[in-house]
Amino acid sequence: MKNKVCQTLSLFLTVMMLYAAPFGPAAEAETVDVTALCKARDTEEAWSAAEARSIDLNTAEDEIVRITEAGDYVLSGTLDGQVLIEAPEDAKVRLILNGVSIVSPEGPAIYERQADKLIITLAEGTENSLTDGSPVTDEDDTVGAALYAEDDLSINGQGTLAVNGTQKHGIQSKADLIIAGGAITVTAVTDGVRGRNSVLVLDGALGITCGGDGITATRTDAEGKGWIVLAGGTVQIRTGDGAGEVQVSSRGRGGFGGWGGRDDWGVFSGSADSAVSRKAVKAAASLTVLGGTYTLDCADDGLHAVNVTVEGGTFSIRSGDDAMHADQALTVSAGTIDITQSYEGLEAQNVTIAGGFIRIVSSDDGINASSGADGSGFGGRGRNGNNSASGSTGMMSISGGRIEVTVGGDGLDSNGSIQISGGVIGVWAATTTGEGAIDFNGSGTVSGGTLIVASTGGVMQDTAGLNGQSIMVFSASDSAGETIVLRDQYGTELGSFTPGQAFDTLMISSAQLAEGDLCTVTVGEKTLYSGQVTNSLSGAEGGNGFGSGRNNRRKSW
């Protein structure tokens, strides 16, 4: 994809853009031409030695190498100092890093103070490094990053770049930031990659280790700003001390064997400062994922924004808080999401899942639709986890995809309503007072898809609260690790789920089975049930979802 990253992206993709203040009304989805988010020069890697100006840093007479005109500059060599760009406001300046090592005693290693745009091209086959010195003050701003631009900043190429933010941030733009290529490693005291207006990741390999947020867009005072789009590349992020280790409270819940690190339920016992945001990817407004591969090990949320949209990509997430959090709307329509550790897996006021593969392990709720905005640090934990604390605002809609949830709290939890109209959903949860597989304060409807719920603790309370297609509930005592499979009378598999924990109760429902149809339920090699579908909830009162304290009608097969 050399030189043509923007051009080879699909011309029209649905991107959730927030055109309001971060806590204003939710934005509507609209079709955006992704090519409009970058220009050809942002991804152009080719350069001409004959046309570019060469600067050998080894021969620099001063500690500060000044660039005052537009054009391409090929930099090579070692400098104990700074490359400073002070060009006209309409100037496009490109630095081709052709094997450089810059260590600044004060301020950024590369500092764009004025230009229209700074482009960094990493020459193929070269190794480059930037290290900053003590922060400097420029008028009212504190400049603290190894690679810093007051204006737009783009990075591309086929070389490598090591960025060492020893004082504050690693890479920072006060405007729009684009990463279109290169193998870039960032180590930073606070944020790794920081754009004020926006951050767009198109391609490349990006590895970030930082004490603050991994990738962040910060602007909150202008419409259409503060967004992040992740379109491709390979990204690895570790924030703070990583996710740490957690365990499920022993208050009647099933354990997750071997996890430790919390002194009590919901209290993180690590060394993280609760006042510091340590999210992997954080946008002040909207965050959209179109593709790419992401490995996130973060002390705080994995993805965080007002609105989060996942339309593709492959994720492996270990989070000390929510794996994916949106203050307003979280939408997943495609992609692979593997959450191996979290406090809550997916959380937003409104959660919509229309496709993709999602596997969640969480110490509290798996998927939580609840009102209220999260904090920047750990202070938000527990804020909406209990439905009784936040009223009845929130909507969870699942119409497709494959979802597997193993939790210490509620599997699917909504302060408002839950609508399941498609997909294959497997849930393991311990049924205790106030906790269970499915919990909702409004209405609960299952009108499509296949639902397999395995639980410990006996009776699944208030299964009668779910309306719609036939639901079978029965006793089943089997060891963990055995796959539950539902088949129709012809042997066609309608859904399967492998709980990570032991269970003694099952609830199964499928839109492809009506009352009176024949079906078979197997657990491992054993046939647990073979016979007609009978709605175990028929004639029972409506309820408030699993875990609210009422008894449902359960049949033992």
VEXTI-883172 format. One record per residue (C-alpha): residue number from 1; residue in one letter; chain; x, y, z. Coordinates in steps of 0.25 Angstrom, whole numbers. Layout:
[NUM; a; A; [X; Y; Z]],
...
end
This chain:
[1; m; A; [0; 0; 0]],
[2; k; A; [12; 9; -2]],
[3; n; A; [8; 24; -5]],
[4; k; A; [-6; 21; -7]],
[5; v; A; [-12; 18; 7]],
[6; c; A; [-23; 28; 6]],
[7; q; A; [-26; 25; -9]],
[8; t; A; [-27; 10; -6]],
[9; l; A; [-37; 11; 5]],
[10; s; A; [-52; 9; 2]],
[11; l; A; [-57; 23; -4]],
[12; f; A; [-69; 23; 5]],
[13; l; A; [-70; 17; 19]],
[14; t; A; [-79; 20; 30]],
[15; v; A; [-72; 28; 41]],
[16; m; A; [-78; 33; 54]],
[17; m; A; [-74; 47; 55]],
[18; l; A; [-78; 56; 67]],
[19; y; A; [-82; 70; 62]],
[20; a; A; [-86; 75; 76]],
[21; a; A; [-79; 77; 89]],
[22; p; A; [-74; 64; 95]],
[23; f; A; [-86; 63; 105]],
[24; g; A; [-97; 69; 95]],
[25; p; A; [-107; 61; 87]],
[26; a; A; [-102; 48; 81]],
[27; a; A; [-98; 50; 67]],
[28; e; A; [-105; 43; 55]],
[29; a; A; [-97; 33; 46]],
[30; e; A; [-94; 39; 32]],
[31; t; A; [-86; 35; 20]],
[32; v; A; [-72; 41; 20]],
[33; d; A; [-62; 40; 9]],
[34; v; A; [-50; 35; 16]],
[35; t; A; [-40; 41; 6]],
[36; a; A; [-44; 54; 11]],
[37; l; A; [-38; 52; 24]],
[38; c; A; [-24; 52; 17]],
[39; k; A; [-16; 57; 5]],
[40; a; A; [-7; 50; -4]],
[41; r; A; [5; 57; 2]],
[42; d; A; [1; 51; 15]],
[43; t; A; [4; 37; 10]],
[44; e; A; [15; 40; -1]],
[45; e; A; [28; 32; 3]],
[46; a; A; [36; 35; -10]],
[47; w; A; [46; 46; -10]],
[48; s; A; [57; 50; -19]],
[49; a; A; [71; 53; -14]],
[50; a; A; [74; 62; -26]],
[51; e; A; [62; 71; -22]],
[52; a; A; [63; 70; -7]],
[53; r; A; [72; 78; 2]],
[54; s; A; [82; 69; 10]],
[55; i; A; [86; 73; 24]],
[56; d; A; [97; 65; 31]],
[57; l; A; [94; 66; 46]],
[58; n; A; [108; 62; 49]],
[59; t; A; [113; 75; 43]],
[60; a; A; [103; 84; 49]],
[61; e; A; [110; 96; 55]],
[62; d; A; [99; 100; 65]],
[63; e; A; [91; 92; 74]],
[64; i; A; [79; 97; 67]],
[65; v; A; [77; 93; 53]],
[66; r; A; [67; 103; 47]],
[67; i; A; [58; 101; 35]],
[68; t; A; [51; 113; 30]],
[69; e; A; [46; 110; 16]],
[70; a; A; [36; 100; 10]],
[71; g; A; [41; 87; 3]],
[72; d; A; [48; 74; 5]],
[73; y; A; [59; 72; 15]],
[74; v; A; [68; 59; 16]],
[75; l; A; [73; 58; 30]],
[76; s; A; [84; 48; 34]],
[77; g; A; [94; 47; 45]],
[78; t; A; [94; 50; 60]],
[79; l; A; [91; 63; 67]],
[80; d; A; [91; 67; 82]],
[81; g; A; [81; 78; 80]],
[82; q; A; [68; 81; 72]],
[83; v; A; [63; 82; 58]],
[84; l; A; [54; 95; 59]],
[85; i; A; [44; 98; 48]],
[86; e; A; [40; 112; 47]],
[87; a; A; [34; 114; 33]],
[88; p; A; [23; 123; 27]],
[89; e; A; [9; 119; 31]],
[90; d; A; [6; 113; 17]],
[91; a; A; [19; 105; 16]],
[92; k; A; [18; 90; 15]],
[93; v; A; [31; 84; 21]],
[94; r; A; [35; 70; 19]],
[95; l; A; [47; 63; 27]],
[96; i; A; [52; 50; 21]],
[97; l; A; [59; 43; 33]],
[98; n; A; [70; 36; 27]],
[99; g; A; [77; 30; 39]],
[100; v; A; [77; 40; 50]],
[101; s; A; [79; 41; 65]],
[102; i; A; [74; 54; 71]],
[103; v; A; [75; 56; 86]],
[104; s; A; [71; 70; 91]],
[105; p; A; [76; 75; 104]],
[106; e; A; [63; 85; 105]],
[107; g; A; [50; 83; 98]],
[108; p; A; [46; 74; 86]],
[109; a; A; [56; 67; 77]],
[110; i; A; [48; 72; 65]],
[111; y; A; [40; 84; 68]],
[112; e; A; [31; 90; 58]],
[113; r; A; [27; 104; 63]],
[114; q; A; [21; 110; 50]],
[115; a; A; [17; 104; 36]],
[116; d; A; [5; 99; 30]],
[117; k; A; [8; 84; 31]],
[118; l; A; [20; 76; 36]],
[119; i; A; [22; 62; 29]],
[120; i; A; [32; 52; 34]],
[121; t; A; [36; 41; 24]],
[122; l; A; [44; 30; 30]],
[123; a; A; [54; 25; 19]],
[124; e; A; [53; 11; 15]],
[125; g; A; [63; 2; 23]],
[126; t; A; [67; 13; 33]],
[127; e; A; [67; 14; 48]],
[128; n; A; [64; 27; 54]],
[129; s; A; [62; 32; 68]],
[130; l; A; [57; 44; 75]],
[131; t; A; [59; 48; 90]],
[132; d; A; [54; 61; 97]],
[133; g; A; [59; 69; 108]],
[134; s; A; [53; 77; 119]],
[135; p; A; [40; 84; 115]],
[136; v; A; [40; 98; 109]],
[137; t; A; [30; 109; 110]],
[138; d; A; [25; 116; 97]],
[139; e; A; [16; 127; 100]],
[140; d; A; [5; 121; 108]],
[141; d; A; [8; 107; 104]],
[142; t; A; [17; 96; 111]],
[143; v; A; [24; 89; 100]],
[144; g; A; [27; 75; 105]],
[145; a; A; [28; 64; 94]],
[146; a; A; [40; 58; 87]],
[147; l; A; [33; 60; 73]],
[148; y; A; [24; 73; 74]],
[149; a; A; [16; 81; 64]],
[150; e; A; [8; 93; 66]],
[151; d; A; [1; 90; 53]],
[152; d; A; [-3; 78; 45]],
[153; l; A; [7; 66; 46]],
[154; s; A; [8; 53; 37]],
[155; i; A; [17; 41; 38]],
[156; n; A; [19; 31; 27]],
[157; g; A; [30; 23; 21]],
[158; q; A; [37; 9; 22]],
[159; g; A; [47; 12; 32]],
[160; t; A; [47; 11; 47]],
[161; l; A; [46; 22; 58]],
[162; a; A; [48; 21; 73]],
[163; v; A; [42; 33; 80]],
[164; n; A; [46; 35; 95]],
[165; g; A; [37; 45; 102]],
[166; t; A; [45; 46; 115]],
[167; q; A; [38; 58; 120]],
[168; k; A; [24; 57; 116]],
[169; h; A; [18; 52; 103]],
[170; g; A; [24; 44; 91]],
[171; i; A; [18; 50; 79]],
[172; q; A; [9; 62; 79]],
[173; s; A; [1; 71; 69]],
[174; k; A; [-7; 83; 73]],
[175; a; A; [-15; 81; 61]],
[176; d; A; [-18; 68; 52]],
[177; l; A; [-9; 56; 54]],
[178; i; A; [-7; 45; 43]],
[179; i; A; [1; 32; 44]],
[180; a; A; [1; 26; 30]],
[181; g; A; [13; 16; 31]],
[182; g; A; [27; 13; 38]],
[183; a; A; [30; 4; 49]],
[184; i; A; [29; 14; 61]],
[185; t; A; [31; 11; 76]],
[186; v; A; [28; 21; 86]],
[187; t; A; [32; 22; 101]],
[188; a; A; [26; 33; 108]],
[189; v; A; [24; 38; 123]],
[190; t; A; [9; 43; 120]],
[191; d; A; [2; 41; 106]],
[192; g; A; [8; 33; 95]],
[193; v; A; [2; 39; 82]],
[194; r; A; [-6; 52; 84]],
[195; g; A; [-14; 60; 74]],
[196; r; A; [-22; 72; 78]],
[197; n; A; [-32; 72; 67]],
[198; s; A; [-31; 58; 62]],
[199; v; A; [-23; 45; 60]],
[200; l; A; [-24; 37; 48]],
[201; v; A; [-16; 23; 47]],
[202; l; A; [-16; 18; 33]],
[203; d; A; [-4; 8; 33]],
[204; g; A; [9; 4; 39]],
[205; a; A; [13; -3; 52]],
[206; l; A; [11; 5; 65]],
[207; g; A; [16; 1; 78]],
[208; i; A; [13; 10; 90]],
[209; t; A; [17; 9; 105]],
[210; c; A; [13; 21; 113]],
[211; g; A; [8; 26; 127]],
[212; g; A; [-4; 33; 121]],
[213; d; A; [-13; 30; 109]],
[214; g; A; [-7; 22; 98]],
[215; i; A; [-14; 30; 86]],
[216; t; A; [-23; 42; 89]],
[217; a; A; [-30; 53; 82]],
[218; t; A; [-33; 64; 93]],
[219; r; A; [-41; 76; 87]],
[220; t; A; [-54; 78; 93]],
[221; d; A; [-58; 93; 89]],
[222; a; A; [-61; 92; 74]],
[223; e; A; [-71; 84; 66]],
[224; g; A; [-65; 73; 57]],
[225; k; A; [-52; 72; 66]],
[226; g; A; [-47; 63; 76]],
[227; w; A; [-48; 50; 68]],
[228; i; A; [-40; 38; 65]],
[229; v; A; [-41; 28; 53]],
[230; l; A; [-33; 15; 53]],
[231; a; A; [-33; 10; 39]],
[232; g; A; [-22; 0; 38]],
[233; g; A; [-8; -4; 43]],
[234; t; A; [-3; -12; 55]],
[235; v; A; [-4; -5; 68]],
[236; q; A; [1; -10; 82]],
[237; i; A; [-2; -1; 94]],
[238; r; A; [2; -3; 109]],
[239; t; A; [-2; 8; 118]],
[240; g; A; [1; 10; 133]],
[241; d; A; [5; -3; 139]],
[242; g; A; [-4; -10; 129]],
[243; a; A; [-17; -17; 133]],
[244; g; A; [-11; -23; 146]],
[245; e; A; [-18; -35; 152]],
[246; v; A; [-32; -36; 157]],
[247; q; A; [-41; -46; 164]],
[248; v; A; [-56; -48; 165]],
[249; s; A; [-61; -45; 179]],
[250; s; A; [-64; -57; 187]],
[251; r; A; [-78; -51; 191]],
[252; g; A; [-85; -63; 185]],
[253; r; A; [-80; -62; 171]],
[254; g; A; [-72; -72; 163]],
[255; g; A; [-57; -70; 163]],
[256; f; A; [-48; -68; 151]],
[257; g; A; [-37; -76; 157]],
[258; g; A; [-23; -70; 159]],
[259; w; A; [-27; -55; 157]],
[260; g; A; [-22; -46; 169]],
[261; g; A; [-19; -32; 171]],
[262; r; A; [-32; -25; 177]],
[263; d; A; [-33; -24; 192]],
[264; d; A; [-48; -24; 191]],
[265; w; A; [-59; -23; 180]],
[266; g; A; [-57; -12; 171]],
[267; v; A; [-44; -6; 177]],
[268; f; A; [-31; -7; 169]],
[269; s; A; [-19; -9; 178]],
[270; g; A; [-8; -5; 168]],
[271; s; A; [0; 7; 168]],
[272; a; A; [-8; 15; 158]],
[273; d; A; [-11; 30; 161]],
[274; s; A; [-26; 31; 160]],
[275; a; A; [-25; 45; 155]],
[276; v; A; [-17; 41; 142]],
[277; s; A; [-25; 36; 130]],
[278; r; A; [-18; 23; 125]],
[279; k; A; [-27; 18; 114]],
[280; a; A; [-21; 11; 102]],
[281; v; A; [-29; 20; 92]],
[282; k; A; [-37; 32; 96]],
[283; a; A; [-45; 42; 88]],
[284; a; A; [-51; 54; 93]],
[285; a; A; [-63; 53; 83]],
[286; s; A; [-64; 40; 74]],
[287; l; A; [-55; 28; 72]],
[288; t; A; [-57; 19; 59]],
[289; v; A; [-50; 7; 56]],
[290; l; A; [-50; 2; 42]],
[291; g; A; [-39; -8; 42]],
[292; g; A; [-25; -12; 47]],
[293; t; A; [-20; -21; 58]],
[294; y; A; [-19; -16; 73]],
[295; t; A; [-13; -22; 85]],
[296; l; A; [-17; -14; 97]],
[297; d; A; [-12; -16; 111]],
[298; c; A; [-17; -3; 119]],
[299; a; A; [-19; 1; 133]],
[300; d; A; [-32; 8; 129]],
[301; d; A; [-41; 7; 118]],
[302; g; A; [-37; 0; 105]],
[303; l; A; [-45; 9; 95]],
[304; h; A; [-52; 21; 101]],
[305; a; A; [-60; 33; 95]],
[306; v; A; [-74; 39; 95]],
[307; n; A; [-78; 31; 83]],
[308; v; A; [-70; 18; 79]],
[309; t; A; [-72; 11; 66]],
[310; v; A; [-65; -2; 62]],
[311; e; A; [-67; -6; 47]],
[312; g; A; [-55; -15; 46]],
[313; g; A; [-42; -19; 52]],
[314; t; A; [-36; -30; 61]],
[315; f; A; [-35; -27; 76]],
[316; s; A; [-28; -34; 88]],
[317; i; A; [-31; -26; 101]],
[318; r; A; [-27; -27; 115]],
[319; s; A; [-33; -15; 123]],
[320; g; A; [-33; -10; 137]],
[321; d; A; [-46; -4; 135]],
[322; d; A; [-56; -5; 123]],
[323; a; A; [-50; -11; 110]],
[324; m; A; [-59; -2; 102]],
[325; h; A; [-66; 10; 108]],
[326; a; A; [-75; 20; 101]],
[327; d; A; [-82; 31; 109]],
[328; q; A; [-94; 31; 99]],
[329; a; A; [-94; 21; 88]],
[330; l; A; [-85; 8; 85]],
[331; t; A; [-88; 1; 72]],
[332; v; A; [-81; -12; 67]],
[333; s; A; [-84; -17; 53]],
[334; a; A; [-72; -25; 50]],
[335; g; A; [-58; -29; 54]],
[336; t; A; [-52; -38; 65]],
[337; i; A; [-52; -34; 79]],
[338; d; A; [-45; -43; 89]],
[339; i; A; [-46; -37; 103]],
[340; t; A; [-38; -46; 113]],
[341; q; A; [-39; -37; 125]],
[342; s; A; [-47; -25; 129]],
[343; y; A; [-56; -19; 140]],
[344; e; A; [-67; -18; 129]],
[345; g; A; [-66; -22; 115]],
[346; l; A; [-75; -13; 107]],
[347; e; A; [-81; -1; 113]],
[348; a; A; [-90; 11; 108]],
[349; q; A; [-103; 17; 110]],
[350; n; A; [-107; 10; 97]],
[351; v; A; [-101; -2; 92]],
[352; t; A; [-103; -7; 78]],
[353; i; A; [-97; -20; 73]],
[354; a; A; [-100; -24; 59]],
[355; g; A; [-89; -33; 55]],
[356; g; A; [-75; -38; 58]],
[357; f; A; [-69; -48; 68]],
[358; i; A; [-68; -43; 82]],
[359; r; A; [-62; -51; 94]],
[360; i; A; [-63; -44; 108]],
[361; v; A; [-57; -48; 121]],
[362; s; A; [-60; -38; 132]],
[363; s; A; [-60; -37; 147]],
[364; d; A; [-74; -30; 147]],
[365; d; A; [-83; -28; 135]],
[366; g; A; [-80; -33; 122]],
[367; i; A; [-89; -23; 113]],
[368; n; A; [-95; -12; 121]],
[369; a; A; [-105; -2; 115]],
[370; s; A; [-105; 9; 126]],
[371; s; A; [-107; 25; 126]],
[372; g; A; [-96; 34; 131]],
[373; a; A; [-82; 38; 127]],
[374; d; A; [-69; 31; 131]],
[375; g; A; [-58; 38; 138]],
[376; s; A; [-44; 39; 132]],
[377; g; A; [-37; 30; 143]],
[378; f; A; [-42; 19; 152]],
[379; g; A; [-52; 28; 159]],
[380; g; A; [-63; 23; 150]],
[381; r; A; [-62; 9; 154]],
[382; g; A; [-75; 4; 160]],
[383; r; A; [-83; 16; 155]],
[384; n; A; [-93; 9; 147]],
[385; g; A; [-90; -5; 149]],
[386; n; A; [-103; -7; 158]],
[387; n; A; [-116; -4; 151]],
[388; s; A; [-122; 1; 163]],
[389; a; A; [-113; 13; 164]],
[390; s; A; [-116; 19; 150]],
[391; g; A; [-130; 19; 147]],
[392; s; A; [-136; 12; 135]],
[393; t; A; [-128; 20; 124]],
[394; g; A; [-121; 11; 114]],
[395; m; A; [-123; 2; 102]],
[396; m; A; [-116; -11; 98]],
[397; s; A; [-120; -16; 84]],
[398; i; A; [-113; -29; 78]],
[399; s; A; [-117; -33; 64]],
[400; g; A; [-105; -41; 59]],
[401; g; A; [-91; -46; 62]],
[402; r; A; [-86; -56; 71]],
[403; i; A; [-84; -53; 86]],
[404; e; A; [-78; -61; 97]],
[405; v; A; [-78; -55; 111]],
[406; t; A; [-72; -60; 124]],
[407; v; A; [-74; -51; 136]],
[408; g; A; [-74; -49; 151]],
[409; g; A; [-86; -40; 150]],
[410; d; A; [-98; -39; 140]],
[411; g; A; [-95; -44; 127]],
[412; l; A; [-104; -35; 119]],
[413; d; A; [-109; -23; 127]],
[414; s; A; [-117; -11; 123]],
[415; n; A; [-123; 0; 132]],
[416; g; A; [-134; 1; 121]],
[417; s; A; [-138; -10; 112]],
[418; i; A; [-131; -21; 104]],
[419; q; A; [-135; -26; 90]],
[420; i; A; [-129; -38; 84]],
[421; s; A; [-133; -41; 70]],
[422; g; A; [-121; -48; 64]],
[423; g; A; [-108; -54; 66]],
[424; v; A; [-102; -66; 74]],
[425; i; A; [-100; -62; 89]],
[426; g; A; [-94; -70; 100]],
[427; v; A; [-94; -65; 114]],
[428; w; A; [-88; -71; 127]],
[429; a; A; [-91; -64; 140]],
[430; a; A; [-94; -68; 155]],
[431; t; A; [-108; -65; 159]],
[432; t; A; [-108; -58; 172]],
[433; t; A; [-117; -47; 179]],
[434; g; A; [-116; -35; 169]],
[435; e; A; [-107; -42; 159]],
[436; g; A; [-110; -52; 148]],
[437; a; A; [-108; -55; 133]],
[438; i; A; [-118; -45; 128]],
[439; d; A; [-123; -32; 136]],
[440; f; A; [-132; -21; 131]],
[441; n; A; [-140; -10; 137]],
[442; g; A; [-149; -8; 125]],
[443; s; A; [-154; -19; 116]],
[444; g; A; [-147; -31; 111]],
[445; t; A; [-150; -37; 97]],
[446; v; A; [-143; -49; 90]],
[447; s; A; [-149; -49; 76]],
[448; g; A; [-138; -55; 68]],
[449; g; A; [-124; -62; 68]],
[450; t; A; [-120; -73; 78]],
[451; l; A; [-117; -71; 93]],
[452; i; A; [-110; -81; 102]],
[453; v; A; [-109; -77; 116]],
[454; a; A; [-101; -86; 126]],
[455; s; A; [-102; -82; 141]],
[456; t; A; [-98; -86; 155]],
[457; g; A; [-106; -84; 167]],
[458; g; A; [-119; -92; 163]],
[459; v; A; [-132; -85; 158]],
[460; m; A; [-130; -74; 148]],
[461; q; A; [-138; -63; 155]],
[462; d; A; [-149; -56; 147]],
[463; t; A; [-147; -63; 133]],
[464; a; A; [-161; -59; 131]],
[465; g; A; [-157; -45; 129]],
[466; l; A; [-152; -49; 115]],
[467; n; A; [-163; -48; 104]],
[468; g; A; [-163; -54; 90]],
[469; q; A; [-159; -67; 85]],
[470; s; A; [-159; -80; 93]],
[471; i; A; [-149; -81; 104]],
[472; m; A; [-145; -94; 111]],
[473; v; A; [-139; -94; 125]],
[474; f; A; [-135; -107; 132]],
[475; s; A; [-125; -113; 141]],
[476; a; A; [-111; -118; 136]],
[477; s; A; [-99; -121; 144]],
[478; d; A; [-87; -123; 136]],
[479; s; A; [-72; -119; 138]],
[480; a; A; [-66; -106; 132]],
[481; g; A; [-60; -107; 118]],
[482; e; A; [-71; -115; 112]],
[483; t; A; [-77; -110; 99]],
[484; i; A; [-92; -108; 99]],
[485; v; A; [-98; -110; 85]],
[486; l; A; [-113; -108; 81]],
[487; r; A; [-118; -115; 68]],
[488; d; A; [-131; -116; 61]],
[489; q; A; [-137; -130; 58]],
[490; y; A; [-129; -131; 45]],
[491; g; A; [-116; -130; 53]],
[492; t; A; [-113; -115; 48]],
[493; e; A; [-105; -107; 58]],
[494; l; A; [-113; -95; 63]],
[495; g; A; [-103; -90; 73]],
[496; s; A; [-92; -94; 82]],
[497; f; A; [-85; -89; 94]],
[498; t; A; [-73; -94; 103]],
[499; p; A; [-74; -88; 117]],
[500; g; A; [-61; -85; 124]],
[501; q; A; [-67; -89; 138]],
[502; a; A; [-76; -100; 143]],
[503; f; A; [-91; -99; 142]],
[504; d; A; [-104; -105; 148]],
[505; t; A; [-115; -98; 140]],
[506; l; A; [-117; -96; 125]],
[507; m; A; [-126; -86; 118]],
[508; i; A; [-127; -88; 103]],
[509; s; A; [-135; -81; 92]],
[510; s; A; [-134; -81; 77]],
[511; a; A; [-143; -73; 66]],
[512; q; A; [-141; -86; 58]],
[513; l; A; [-149; -94; 68]],
[514; a; A; [-164; -92; 71]],
[515; e; A; [-172; -99; 82]],
[516; g; A; [-174; -114; 78]],
[517; d; A; [-162; -115; 69]],
[518; l; A; [-151; -125; 72]],
[519; c; A; [-138; -122; 77]],
[520; t; A; [-125; -128; 83]],
[521; v; A; [-116; -121; 94]],
[522; t; A; [-103; -128; 96]],
[523; v; A; [-92; -124; 106]],
[524; g; A; [-79; -130; 102]],
[525; e; A; [-81; -145; 98]],
[526; k; A; [-94; -146; 106]],
[527; t; A; [-108; -143; 101]],
[528; l; A; [-115; -135; 111]],
[529; y; A; [-128; -134; 105]],
[530; s; A; [-135; -139; 92]],
[531; g; A; [-150; -136; 90]],
[532; q; A; [-160; -125; 87]],
[533; v; A; [-158; -110; 90]],
[534; t; A; [-167; -106; 101]],
[535; n; A; [-167; -91; 106]],
[536; s; A; [-163; -92; 121]],
[537; l; A; [-168; -78; 123]],
[538; s; A; [-182; -80; 117]],
[539; g; A; [-192; -73; 126]],
[540; a; A; [-183; -68; 136]],
[541; e; A; [-183; -53; 140]],
[542; g; A; [-174; -43; 134]],
[543; g; A; [-162; -39; 142]],
[544; n; A; [-150; -29; 143]],
[545; g; A; [-140; -39; 137]],
[546; f; A; [-131; -49; 143]],
[547; g; A; [-126; -45; 157]],
[548; s; A; [-137; -37; 162]],
[549; g; A; [-142; -47; 172]],
[550; r; A; [-154; -53; 166]],
[551; n; A; [-156; -68; 163]],
[552; n; A; [-158; -73; 149]],
[553; r; A; [-164; -86; 145]],
[554; r; A; [-153; -96; 142]],
[555; k; A; [-154; -110; 136]],
[556; s; A; [-144; -120; 139]],
[557; w; A; [-142; -129; 127]],
end
